[in-house]
Amino acid sequence: ASNDRNGAGFSQQYGYFEMRAKFPGGPGVWPAFWLSSSFDRTDPKAGADGSIEIDVIEFYGHNPGAYQSAVHVWKPDPHRAEGSTVTTRLGEVSADFHRYGVKVEPEAITMYFDAVEVWKTKTPPEHKRPLMLLVNLALGSGWPIDKTPNPSSMYVDYVRAYAKQP
């Protein structure tokens, strides 16, 4: 994460965010590159006026021919989300490095795979603060992990954030 739990660290509200990575394959793996509203998470009232999550990529290893992109609004309640399944060649995200990007603008959020637009949605009005960047390799997400390859490694070449020019 580019922020600590107090919200200190790097974040920006608008711009282009990109990661170049090679994901592990196999059932049970759940790597992701995502953005989340930056605020002090130790303060129970912080973020109540607007908290979003942008999942640039969530890859579920049991489905090697696709990944998920989504935009969640967590606060104010109730939670709502909009997403898209991005179809790839079978095993493509695990076979080599690829670029996963998102352009966040006041009007729209646009997702990219290897510099090609794959999905676009309206920017929710709850997007009122800078976004921190997160990269992780998790397991499961409700799917069995008993057949997950061990070891499972996620290789990240870079994570970059570009500010929107005035």
Protein Blocks (a to p, Z undefined) as FASTA:
>chain_A
ZZdfkopacddfbdcddddddddedehiacdddddddddfkbmkgokloccdddfbacdf
klmnbccdddddfbdcddddddddddddehklmmpccdddddddfkbccddeehiafbdc
dddfklmbdcdddddddehjhpafklgccddddddfbdcdddddZZ
